[in-house]
Structure formats: C-alpha cells, structure tokens
Amino acid sequence: MELKPGYSVTLEAVRKADFGYFLSDGKTDILLHEREIKGDVAVGDQIEVFLYHDHEGRLAATMETPLLRMNEFAWLEAVHVKTGHGVFFHNGISRDLFLSMDELPYDRDHWPQPGDKLPLSYTWDKRGRLMAKLVKGEPVEKLAIPADQTLKNQEIEGYAYHFLDDGILIFSDEGYIAFLHNDELTKIVRYGERMKVRVLFIREDGRVNVTMKPLRSVQQEDDAEMILAFLEARDGSMPYWDKTPPEDIEARFHISKAKFKRALGKLMKEKKIEQRDGWTHLKKEHSGVE
C-alpha cells in the first residue's frame, strides 16, 4: 500500500542509526526516531507504527497510538490557535493535528480555544499533508441516545459541535443531541466550547431543545441582587423606577424593561425598596448607609 500520513502500517526495522531506526516496506525508508519508540526494537523486527509528517515535512513514524483512527472520528482537544491559519488539536502523539481556517467561521470569536473539543476525522491538503476535518451529521447522530420526558428543566453539559443558521447543536456527556436556538443564547459561543444548558423541551425524535438562560425565578433573583447592589453603591437611591423608559433601563442595567419591573416588584414585595417621585429608594432597615 502507499505510505501516507494518517495510516497505521507494519514495517520492518532495516537499520539502526544514532537517533533511532529506519523502517522500510521494501521501497521507502522512514525514520522512527528514538523518542517515538515504545519498548525494545531490533533490526529485523516487524513494527506497527503510525505515519505522520514531522516538523520539517518529512514522512516519519511513531509507535505511539493516535487518538484518531483512519475512517473514524474522535473528540479531540484544541491546544493552540494559530491566528490567520487555524487551530491545532492534540491527537495523542507528538505531532498535533491541524484544522484549517477553511473549516472554521470567518468570525474569529467563534474559533475554538485551548480546552475546547470537536469531533474530527482525517483528510489531506493538496500537498498530501495530514489535516483535520470537522465531523457533523450522521457519524455523530448515530451515536446519540434519545432523551425522555424526565429531562425537562434539568441541566446537561456537552460540547457545541455544529453551527446552523438558526442555532447550535450540542452533544451532551450522556449522548443527547441538544439544539440551542439563537434566541436562547446569552453570549457568543465557540466551536467546541463546553456548555451547561437547561432542557426546555423533549422532541418526539428524542432530541432536546435547550437554553442558556436560567429559570425566570433564578434570573429574577439575580436581577434583584444587581439592583440592590446598584442602590447600595448610590447611597440607597437611584433615579430609575417602574415608569423609566425602556431604553434608559437597557443602557444602565443591560436588561429589558420587563425584567427590571419584575425585579422591582420582587424587592417591593419583600419590602426592601420603595418608590417616590420617579426615584427608587432602599428602605432604611435594608440599607447599609447610616
């Protein structure tokens, strides 16, 4: 067979050098560097190795086992971003696997960062160099398991692996495929980012719809705490109340008018604040101001 990076082959050790062994298929000699040797090797041994290109672009061999096998895919971890070129992923051997920017979105904010994981397979560029290719669709989907109704409102974790026009697909630790609609985002998400999301709905096909947003009660609590902190930082008063224009609320607190009013309502029900003449005041018993 043709000796090509990405393949595991069995070759004979034909001669020893100061820095390792040369292996051969009878036509081509390939270096097995001493740092790539596992166990004992002697001239004449038949050795199973994985082929790759070294840093100088030469075909080389390793006895280390890659995480990714030919004609399969594996979830590999990003280890280095090369700006303007792509991302390198750890493949279990000394040579990291490169994913070209051609496989990634134009917006660099969506690129994987170290620690992110993506499902990848092998491909080659026009010069025959081994590269990574993003995997999506059936290869991932056939490994998924259906969710049941008990999962509703539960949190799941997984990796964002496929971006669609209207949202993102996440593969959870359990094996669920989750769809995160763009309307349910709370921040920019990267390819391969590990995410914790909450299940909104279980579909008939066993997939789940999820959100990054907390339950309303939790969000309301967070908003109320934020408003209390704002009041305390302003000696217990602020020129905002439930009739303040929405654009002013958005500019100051970065939340909607509806969320602001719900948080105010919660604080008033708890008798922590009061409103007078277009101002909101922290009640003295809840104020740290003397």
Summary of the structure (lengths in Angstrom):
residues: 290
radius of gyration: 28.1
end to end distance: 84.6
largest distance: 93.5
contacts: 845
relative contact order: 0.08
helix: 21%
strand: 37%
